[in-house]
Amino acid sequence: MKSEEAKTFRQKRTVEKSRASLDRVVRPFLMAIIAIAWLQPAHAWETGVDQDMPILDCTGAPMNGADLLVLRVKPVSGSYGLPILVGLKDGKTLWSRELLQAEEINAAKSSARCKGSRGRNGEVIDVASQHPGNSPWAIQRFRWDGQAVKKLGEWVRR
């Protein structure tokens, strides 16, 4: 009888030690994940608020004094809005240019990327947007030469 009690006691103690060591490993890991998530800037869509979306891979683009190029989506209807090219310096708008002939994009499901100069003056920027659901991506291509933005074309990527 005493040996069974001792065995049960040892098993409980082993389980408690395992839980304690697991807690020492898991708790800091979870706290780190929470801290990282809290510190990350959100690029989620909000009703009636201009959405700034960083344009990826724009190292060679004309910046005109700006530190960062972003695509600002001005709300029109729900999550849809018109894209505007914006130059930011120290987090403040330095300049902005309308994307003439641009179609509305879904701010909740969109991205922008520089594609290089493509052999001409200026930088080619692709703006991709997807309607809600599982629809194909609509791509609009523009050229930014430091002064004006010109639409080059659009297509659908399935």
HELIX and SHEET records of a PDB file:
HELIX    1   1 LYS A    2  LEU A   39  1                                  38    
HELIX    2   2 ALA A  107  LYS A  109  5                                   3    
SHEET    1   A 4 GLN A  51  PRO A  54  0                                        
SHEET    2   A 4 LEU A  68  SER A  77 -1                                        
SHEET    3   A 4 TYR A  80  LYS A  89 -1                                        
SHEET    4   A 4 LYS A  92  GLU A  98 -1                                        
SHEET    1   B 4 GLN A  51  PRO A  54  0                                        
SHEET    2   B 4 LEU A  68  SER A  77 -1                                        
SHEET    3   B 4 TYR A  80  LYS A  89 -1                                        
SHEET    4   B 4 ILE A 105  ASN A 106 -1                                        
SHEET    1   C 4 SER A 110  GLY A 116  0                                        
SHEET    2   C 4 GLU A 123  GLN A 130 -1                                        
SHEET    3   C 4 TRP A 137  TRP A 144 -1                                        
SHEET    4   C 4 VAL A 149  ARG A 157 -1                                        
END                                                                             
